[in-house]
Amino acid sequence: MAEEKKYDELTFEQAMEKLEVIVNKLEEGDVPLEKAIEYYHDGMKLSKLCNKKLTNVQEKMVHILNEQGELEPFEVEEDK
């Protein structure tokens, strides 16, 4: 639980940096299986956090100002 709190306090950029480090370590291939599983688990948590933060930003951007200064909703298409 304390570990999850630690991840929640990260900014998007910090989480991406940590995720990149994990990916690089896993790509090197010199990681014992148990450590690789731990890295994978942490990577999944970080990936989920990044996705959550991006979703929150997307929700905040649902309304943007159009040329007349009025709020205009827009939709973002999701890749399927």
Biopython code that builds the backbone (N, CA, C, O; Angstrom):
import numpy as np
from Bio.PDB.StructureBuilder import StructureBuilder

atoms = [
    (1, "MET", "N", (0.825, -1.193, 0.000)),
    (1, "MET", "CA", (0.000, 0.000, 0.000)),
    (1, "MET", "C", (0.866, 1.252, 0.000)),
    (1, "MET", "O", (0.586, 2.196, -0.738)),
    (2, "ALA", "N", (1.917, 1.271, 0.821)),
    (2, "ALA", "CA", (2.813, 2.424, 0.843)),
    (2, "ALA", "C", (3.508, 2.579, -0.503)),
    (2, "ALA", "O", (3.772, 3.698, -0.943)),
    (3, "GLU", "N", (3.807, 1.447, -1.165)),
    (3, "GLU", "CA", (4.454, 1.493, -2.477)),
    (3, "GLU", "C", (3.541, 2.129, -3.508)),
    (3, "GLU", "O", (4.000, 2.903, -4.349)),
    (4, "GLU", "N", (2.247, 1.812, -3.456)),
    (4, "GLU", "CA", (1.298, 2.399, -4.396)),
    (4, "GLU", "C", (1.204, 3.911, -4.166)),
    (4, "GLU", "O", (1.097, 4.676, -5.124)),
    (5, "LYS", "N", (1.243, 4.340, -2.915)),
    (5, "LYS", "CA", (1.216, 5.763, -2.595)),
    (5, "LYS", "C", (2.444, 6.445, -3.194)),
    (5, "LYS", "O", (2.362, 7.562, -3.706)),
    (6, "LYS", "N", (3.591, 5.749, -3.122)),
    (6, "LYS", "CA", (4.826, 6.284, -3.680)),
    (6, "LYS", "C", (4.653, 6.552, -5.173)),
    (6, "LYS", "O", (5.080, 7.597, -5.663)),
    (7, "TYR", "N", (4.041, 5.636, -5.891)),
    (7, "TYR", "CA", (3.832, 5.818, -7.325)),
    (7, "TYR", "C", (2.850, 6.935, -7.610)),
    (7, "TYR", "O", (3.040, 7.688, -8.566)),
    (8, "ASP", "N", (1.805, 7.063, -6.807)),
    (8, "ASP", "CA", (0.792, 8.092, -7.033)),
    (8, "ASP", "C", (1.362, 9.496, -6.917)),
    (8, "ASP", "O", (0.814, 10.434, -7.497)),
    (9, "GLU", "N", (2.456, 9.657, -6.174)),
    (9, "GLU", "CA", (3.040, 10.977, -5.980)),
    (9, "GLU", "C", (3.950, 11.393, -7.138)),
    (9, "GLU", "O", (4.388, 12.541, -7.203)),
    (10, "LEU", "N", (4.233, 10.468, -8.044)),
    (10, "LEU", "CA", (5.102, 10.778, -9.181)),
    (10, "LEU", "C", (4.367, 11.623, -10.214)),
    (10, "LEU", "O", (3.160, 11.483, -10.413)),
    (11, "THR", "N", (5.123, 12.501, -10.866)),
    (11, "THR", "CA", (4.558, 13.213, -12.005)),
    (11, "THR", "C", (4.567, 12.247, -13.194)),
    (11, "THR", "O", (5.195, 11.189, -13.147)),
    (12, "PHE", "N", (3.871, 12.628, -14.242)),
    (12, "PHE", "CA", (3.858, 11.807, -15.453)),
    (12, "PHE", "C", (5.280, 11.609, -15.973)),
    (12, "PHE", "O", (5.669, 10.500, -16.342)),
    (13, "GLU", "N", (6.047, 12.695, -15.998)),
    (13, "GLU", "CA", (7.412, 12.637, -16.515)),
    (13, "GLU", "C", (8.299, 11.727, -15.669)),
    (13, "GLU", "O", (9.100, 10.963, -16.207)),
    (14, "GLN", "N", (8.157, 11.807, -14.346)),
    (14, "GLN", "CA", (8.942, 10.950, -13.455)),
    (14, "GLN", "C", (8.588, 9.480, -13.666)),
    (14, "GLN", "O", (9.464, 8.616, -13.708)),
    (15, "ALA", "N", (7.297, 9.214, -13.796)),
    (15, "ALA", "CA", (6.849, 7.836, -14.010)),
    (15, "ALA", "C", (7.374, 7.301, -15.337)),
    (15, "ALA", "O", (7.790, 6.146, -15.419)),
    (16, "MET", "N", (7.357, 8.132, -16.375)),
    (16, "MET", "CA", (7.872, 7.710, -17.675)),
    (16, "MET", "C", (9.369, 7.431, -17.615)),
    (16, "MET", "O", (9.848, 6.479, -18.231)),
    (17, "GLU", "N", (10.102, 8.248, -16.883)),
    (17, "GLU", "CA", (11.543, 8.029, -16.736)),
    (17, "GLU", "C", (11.821, 6.695, -16.036)),
    (17, "GLU", "O", (12.684, 5.931, -16.467)),
    (18, "LYS", "N", (11.084, 6.424, -14.957)),
    (18, "LYS", "CA", (11.259, 5.162, -14.235)),
    (18, "LYS", "C", (10.881, 3.981, -15.129)),
    (18, "LYS", "O", (11.546, 2.945, -15.109)),
    (19, "LEU", "N", (9.829, 4.139, -15.900)),
    (19, "LEU", "CA", (9.390, 3.092, -16.805)),
    (19, "LEU", "C", (10.445, 2.833, -17.878)),
    (19, "LEU", "O", (10.695, 1.684, -18.242)),
    (20, "GLU", "N", (11.053, 3.884, -18.377)),
    (20, "GLU", "CA", (12.100, 3.742, -19.389)),
    (20, "GLU", "C", (13.315, 2.989, -18.825)),
    (20, "GLU", "O", (13.911, 2.160, -19.513)),
    (21, "VAL", "N", (13.673, 3.281, -17.582)),
    (21, "VAL", "CA", (14.785, 2.582, -16.937)),
    (21, "VAL", "C", (14.475, 1.092, -16.824)),
    (21, "VAL", "O", (15.330, 0.249, -17.096)),
    (22, "ILE", "N", (13.256, 0.780, -16.424)),
    (22, "ILE", "CA", (12.850, -0.619, -16.288)),
    (22, "ILE", "C", (12.898, -1.321, -17.638)),
    (22, "ILE", "O", (13.416, -2.433, -17.741)),
    (23, "VAL", "N", (12.370, -0.690, -18.661)),
    (23, "VAL", "CA", (12.364, -1.291, -19.998)),
    (23, "VAL", "C", (13.795, -1.545, -20.464)),
    (23, "VAL", "O", (14.092, -2.607, -21.012)),
    (24, "ASN", "N", (14.666, -0.590, -20.252)),
    (24, "ASN", "CA", (16.064, -0.767, -20.651)),
    (24, "ASN", "C", (16.713, -1.937, -19.919)),
    (24, "ASN", "O", (17.447, -2.717, -20.526)),
    (25, "LYS", "N", (16.450, -2.065, -18.624)),
    (25, "LYS", "CA", (17.012, -3.175, -17.854)),
    (25, "LYS", "C", (16.500, -4.514, -18.383)),
    (25, "LYS", "O", (17.263, -5.471, -18.510)),
    (26, "LEU", "N", (15.220, -4.571, -18.685)),
    (26, "LEU", "CA", (14.638, -5.817, -19.192)),
    (26, "LEU", "C", (15.165, -6.145, -20.590)),
    (26, "LEU", "O", (15.369, -7.313, -20.922)),
    (27, "GLU", "N", (15.382, -5.117, -21.402)),
    (27, "GLU", "CA", (15.887, -5.347, -22.753)),
    (27, "GLU", "C", (17.331, -5.827, -22.757)),
    (27, "GLU", "O", (17.754, -6.511, -23.689)),
    (28, "GLU", "N", (18.090, -5.476, -21.726)),
    (28, "GLU", "CA", (19.475, -5.943, -21.628)),
    (28, "GLU", "C", (19.531, -7.467, -21.531)),
    (28, "GLU", "O", (20.468, -8.092, -22.027)),
    (29, "GLY", "N", (18.536, -8.054, -20.897)),
    (29, "GLY", "CA", (18.445, -9.508, -20.832)),
    (29, "GLY", "C", (19.317, -10.180, -19.795)),
    (29, "GLY", "O", (19.284, -11.405, -19.677)),
    (30, "ASP", "N", (20.094, -9.429, -19.042)),
    (30, "ASP", "CA", (20.974, -9.998, -18.025)),
    (30, "ASP", "C", (20.331, -9.946, -16.642)),
    (30, "ASP", "O", (21.027, -9.742, -15.648)),
    (31, "VAL", "N", (19.045, -10.122, -16.567)),
    (31, "VAL", "CA", (18.309, -9.979, -15.317)),
    (31, "VAL", "C", (17.811, -11.352, -14.871)),
    (31, "VAL", "O", (17.186, -12.069, -15.654)),
    (32, "PRO", "N", (18.081, -11.722, -13.625)),
    (32, "PRO", "CA", (17.534, -12.987, -13.114)),
    (32, "PRO", "C", (16.008, -12.980, -13.191)),
    (32, "PRO", "O", (15.376, -11.926, -13.112)),
    (33, "LEU", "N", (15.443, -14.133, -13.340)),
    (33, "LEU", "CA", (13.997, -14.258, -13.546)),
    (33, "LEU", "C", (13.193, -13.548, -12.458)),
    (33, "LEU", "O", (12.254, -12.813, -12.764)),
    (34, "GLU", "N", (13.549, -13.760, -11.205)),
    (34, "GLU", "CA", (12.790, -13.152, -10.111)),
    (34, "GLU", "C", (12.833, -11.624, -10.183)),
    (34, "GLU", "O", (11.831, -10.951, -9.940)),
    (35, "LYS", "N", (14.011, -11.087, -10.521)),
    (35, "LYS", "CA", (14.155, -9.638, -10.639)),
    (35, "LYS", "C", (13.398, -9.129, -11.865)),
    (35, "LYS", "O", (12.813, -8.047, -11.827)),
    (36, "ALA", "N", (13.407, -9.903, -12.950)),
    (36, "ALA", "CA", (12.673, -9.517, -14.152)),
    (36, "ALA", "C", (11.181, -9.437, -13.867)),
    (36, "ALA", "O", (10.498, -8.538, -14.358)),
    (37, "ILE", "N", (10.678, -10.373, -13.079)),
    (37, "ILE", "CA", (9.254, -10.350, -12.721)),
    (37, "ILE", "C", (8.948, -9.127, -11.876)),
    (37, "ILE", "O", (7.911, -8.489, -12.055)),
    (38, "GLU", "N", (9.848, -8.794, -10.953)),
    (38, "GLU", "CA", (9.679, -7.601, -10.121)),
    (38, "GLU", "C", (9.681, -6.338, -10.988)),
    (38, "GLU", "O", (8.842, -5.456, -10.809)),
    (39, "TYR", "N", (10.625, -6.259, -11.924)),
    (39, "TYR", "CA", (10.674, -5.109, -12.835)),
    (39, "TYR", "C", (9.384, -5.026, -13.656)),
    (39, "TYR", "O", (8.815, -3.948, -13.825)),
    (40, "TYR", "N", (8.936, -6.165, -14.158)),
    (40, "TYR", "CA", (7.715, -6.199, -14.961)),
    (40, "TYR", "C", (6.527, -5.690, -14.140)),
    (40, "TYR", "O", (5.725, -4.890, -14.621)),
    (41, "HIS", "N", (6.430, -6.161, -12.911)),
    (41, "HIS", "CA", (5.339, -5.757, -12.024)),
    (41, "HIS", "C", (5.371, -4.247, -11.800)),
    (41, "HIS", "O", (4.340, -3.581, -11.904)),
    (42, "ASP", "N", (6.558, -3.701, -11.490)),
    (42, "ASP", "CA", (6.695, -2.260, -11.293)),
    (42, "ASP", "C", (6.385, -1.501, -12.579)),
    (42, "ASP", "O", (5.759, -0.442, -12.547)),
    (43, "GLY", "N", (6.821, -2.043, -13.699)),
    (43, "GLY", "CA", (6.545, -1.414, -14.985)),
    (43, "GLY", "C", (5.059, -1.326, -15.282)),
    (43, "GLY", "O", (4.571, -0.326, -15.808)),
    (44, "MET", "N", (4.353, -2.386, -14.937)),
    (44, "MET", "CA", (2.901, -2.373, -15.159)),
    (44, "MET", "C", (2.223, -1.325, -14.279)),
    (44, "MET", "O", (1.293, -0.651, -14.722)),
    (45, "LYS", "N", (2.682, -1.186, -13.039)),
    (45, "LYS", "CA", (2.126, -0.161, -12.150)),
    (45, "LYS", "C", (2.386, 1.232, -12.716)),
    (45, "LYS", "O", (1.501, 2.088, -12.724)),
    (46, "LEU", "N", (3.610, 1.444, -13.187)),
    (46, "LEU", "CA", (3.957, 2.747, -13.755)),
    (46, "LEU", "C", (3.173, 3.024, -15.032)),
    (46, "LEU", "O", (2.737, 4.150, -15.269)),
    (47, "SER", "N", (2.997, 1.999, -15.846)),
    (47, "SER", "CA", (2.224, 2.152, -17.078)),
    (47, "SER", "C", (0.777, 2.519, -16.759)),
    (47, "SER", "O", (0.188, 3.377, -17.416)),
    (48, "LYS", "N", (0.216, 1.870, -15.760)),
    (48, "LYS", "CA", (-1.158, 2.162, -15.344)),
    (48, "LYS", "C", (-1.263, 3.599, -14.830)),
    (48, "LYS", "O", (-2.231, 4.302, -15.123)),
    (49, "LEU", "N", (-0.256, 4.029, -14.060)),
    (49, "LEU", "CA", (-0.244, 5.393, -13.544)),
    (49, "LEU", "C", (-0.184, 6.411, -14.675)),
    (49, "LEU", "O", (-0.917, 7.400, -14.666)),
    (50, "CYS", "N", (0.692, 6.167, -15.652)),
    (50, "CYS", "CA", (0.809, 7.079, -16.796)),
    (50, "CYS", "C", (-0.501, 7.149, -17.561)),
    (50, "CYS", "O", (-0.940, 8.230, -17.954)),
    (51, "ASN", "N", (-1.120, 6.009, -17.770)),
    (51, "ASN", "CA", (-2.402, 5.978, -18.472)),
    (51, "ASN", "C", (-3.463, 6.762, -17.692)),
    (51, "ASN", "O", (-4.252, 7.503, -18.278)),
    (52, "LYS", "N", (-3.472, 6.594, -16.382)),
    (52, "LYS", "CA", (-4.432, 7.313, -15.536)),
    (52, "LYS", "C", (-4.217, 8.820, -15.632)),
    (52, "LYS", "O", (-5.176, 9.584, -15.739)),
    (53, "LYS", "N", (-2.953, 9.244, -15.593)),
    (53, "LYS", "CA", (-2.654, 10.666, -15.681)),
    (53, "LYS", "C", (-3.031, 11.236, -17.050)),
    (53, "LYS", "O", (-3.543, 12.352, -17.136)),
    (54, "LEU", "N", (-2.783, 10.486, -18.108)),
    (54, "LEU", "CA", (-3.164, 10.938, -19.447)),
    (54, "LEU", "C", (-4.684, 11.027, -19.586)),
    (54, "LEU", "O", (-5.200, 11.957, -20.205)),
    (55, "THR", "N", (-5.388, 10.072, -19.017)),
    (55, "THR", "CA", (-6.848, 10.090, -19.059)),
    (55, "THR", "C", (-7.388, 11.307, -18.327)),
    (55, "THR", "O", (-8.338, 11.944, -18.784)),
    (56, "ASN", "N", (-6.776, 11.634, -17.175)),
    (56, "ASN", "CA", (-7.214, 12.814, -16.426)),
    (56, "ASN", "C", (-7.010, 14.085, -17.235)),
    (56, "ASN", "O", (-7.867, 14.969, -17.235)),
    (57, "VAL", "N", (-5.883, 14.181, -17.921)),
    (57, "VAL", "CA", (-5.616, 15.356, -18.756)),
    (57, "VAL", "C", (-6.618, 15.405, -19.903)),
    (57, "VAL", "O", (-7.133, 16.472, -20.239)),
    (58, "GLN", "N", (-6.890, 14.261, -20.495)),
    (58, "GLN", "CA", (-7.848, 14.207, -21.595)),
    (58, "GLN", "C", (-9.218, 14.695, -21.136)),
    (58, "GLN", "O", (-9.890, 15.433, -21.857)),
    (59, "GLU", "N", (-9.632, 14.286, -19.944)),
    (59, "GLU", "CA", (-10.924, 14.715, -19.417)),
    (59, "GLU", "C", (-10.955, 16.228, -19.190)),
    (59, "GLU", "O", (-11.982, 16.872, -19.402)),
    (60, "LYS", "N", (-9.822, 16.792, -18.756)),
    (60, "LYS", "CA", (-9.753, 18.234, -18.534)),
    (60, "LYS", "C", (-9.799, 19.001, -19.850)),
    (60, "LYS", "O", (-10.222, 20.157, -19.895)),
    (61, "MET", "N", (-9.361, 18.346, -20.915)),
    (61, "MET", "CA", (-9.302, 19.014, -22.216)),
    (61, "MET", "C", (-10.560, 18.807, -23.055)),
    (61, "MET", "O", (-10.573, 19.136, -24.242)),
    (62, "VAL", "N", (-11.600, 18.271, -22.458)),
    (62, "VAL", "CA", (-12.824, 17.989, -23.200)),
    (62, "VAL", "C", (-13.424, 19.264, -23.775)),
    (62, "VAL", "O", (-14.029, 19.253, -24.847)),
    (63, "HIS", "N", (-13.250, 20.344, -23.060)),
    (63, "HIS", "CA", (-13.764, 21.637, -23.546)),
    (63, "HIS", "C", (-12.593, 22.555, -23.855)),
    (63, "HIS", "O", (-11.725, 22.771, -23.009)),
    (64, "ILE", "N", (-12.569, 23.086, -25.049)),
    (64, "ILE", "CA", (-11.544, 24.064, -25.424)),
    (64, "ILE", "C", (-12.228, 25.312, -25.968)),
    (64, "ILE", "O", (-13.396, 25.283, -26.354)),
    (65, "LEU", "N", (-11.481, 26.397, -25.990)),
    (65, "LEU", "CA", (-12.055, 27.639, -26.525)),
    (65, "LEU", "C", (-12.035, 27.612, -28.046)),
    (65, "LEU", "O", (-11.010, 27.316, -28.661)),
    (66, "ASN", "N", (-13.170, 27.921, -28.639)),
    (66, "ASN", "CA", (-13.199, 28.039, -30.095)),
    (66, "ASN", "C", (-12.837, 29.477, -30.477)),
    (66, "ASN", "O", (-12.487, 30.273, -29.605)),
    (67, "GLU", "N", (-12.913, 29.807, -31.708)),
    (67, "GLU", "CA", (-12.487, 31.124, -32.184)),
    (67, "GLU", "C", (-13.288, 32.278, -31.576)),
    (67, "GLU", "O", (-12.764, 33.387, -31.473)),
    (68, "GLN", "N", (-14.530, 32.052, -31.174)),
    (68, "GLN", "CA", (-15.351, 33.101, -30.575)),
    (68, "GLN", "C", (-15.160, 33.178, -29.063)),
    (68, "GLN", "O", (-15.813, 33.990, -28.408)),
    (69, "GLY", "N", (-14.287, 32.358, -28.497)),
    (69, "GLY", "CA", (-14.057, 32.392, -27.061)),
    (69, "GLY", "C", (-15.069, 31.589, -26.263)),
    (69, "GLY", "O", (-15.110, 31.676, -25.036)),
    (70, "GLU", "N", (-15.883, 30.808, -26.957)),
    (70, "GLU", "CA", (-16.872, 29.983, -26.263)),
    (70, "GLU", "C", (-16.295, 28.585, -26.055)),
    (70, "GLU", "O", (-15.428, 28.132, -26.803)),
    (71, "LEU", "N", (-16.793, 27.924, -25.032)),
    (71, "LEU", "CA", (-16.347, 26.557, -24.801)),
    (71, "LEU", "C", (-16.966, 25.636, -25.835)),
    (71, "LEU", "O", (-18.171, 25.676, -26.084)),
    (72, "GLU", "N", (-16.140, 24.821, -26.421)),
    (72, "GLU", "CA", (-16.606, 23.905, -27.447)),
    (72, "GLU", "C", (-16.097, 22.500, -27.108)),
    (72, "GLU", "O", (-14.889, 22.275, -27.045)),
    (73, "PRO", "N", (-17.018, 21.559, -26.892)),
    (73, "PRO", "CA", (-16.561, 20.204, -26.572)),
    (73, "PRO", "C", (-15.943, 19.532, -27.794)),
    (73, "PRO", "O", (-16.324, 19.819, -28.929)),
    (74, "PHE", "N", (-15.001, 18.651, -27.557)),
    (74, "PHE", "CA", (-14.444, 17.850, -28.641)),
    (74, "PHE", "C", (-14.213, 16.448, -28.129)),
    (74, "PHE", "O", (-14.082, 16.225, -26.925)),
    (75, "GLU", "N", (-14.164, 15.520, -29.036)),
    (75, "GLU", "CA", (-13.969, 14.132, -28.654)),
    (75, "GLU", "C", (-12.644, 13.644, -29.228)),
    (75, "GLU", "O", (-12.251, 14.021, -30.333)),
    (76, "VAL", "N", (-11.981, 12.820, -28.477)),
    (76, "VAL", "CA", (-10.724, 12.224, -28.904)),
    (76, "VAL", "C", (-11.019, 10.791, -29.299)),
    (76, "VAL", "O", (-11.583, 10.019, -28.523)),
    (77, "GLU", "N", (-10.626, 10.443, -30.525)),
    (77, "GLU", "CA", (-10.830, 9.070, -30.968)),
    (77, "GLU", "C", (-9.782, 8.176, -30.357)),
    (77, "GLU", "O", (-8.597, 8.509, -30.350)),
    (78, "GLU", "N", (-10.217, 7.034, -29.840)),
    (78, "GLU", "CA", (-9.297, 6.081, -29.245)),
    (78, "GLU", "C", (-8.887, 5.064, -30.287)),
    (78, "GLU", "O", (-9.705, 4.616, -31.090)),
    (79, "ASP", "N", (-7.601, 4.696, -30.270)),
    (79, "ASP", "CA", (-7.120, 3.644, -31.166)),
    (79, "ASP", "C", (-7.694, 2.318, -30.706)),
    (79, "ASP", "O", (-7.749, 2.031, -29.510)),
    (80, "LYS", "N", (-8.114, 1.528, -31.650)),
    (80, "LYS", "CA", (-8.686, 0.216, -31.304)),
    (80, "LYS", "C", (-7.888, -0.874, -31.912)),
    (80, "LYS", "O", (-8.211, -2.049, -31.735)),
]
sb = StructureBuilder()
sb.init_structure("model")
sb.init_model(0)
sb.init_chain("A")
sb.init_seg("    ")
for serial, (resi, resn, name, xyz) in enumerate(atoms, 1):
    if name == "N":
        sb.init_residue(resn, " ", resi, " ")
    sb.init_atom(name, np.array(xyz, "f"), 0.0, 1.0, " ", f" {name:<3s}", serial, name[0])
structure = sb.get_structure()
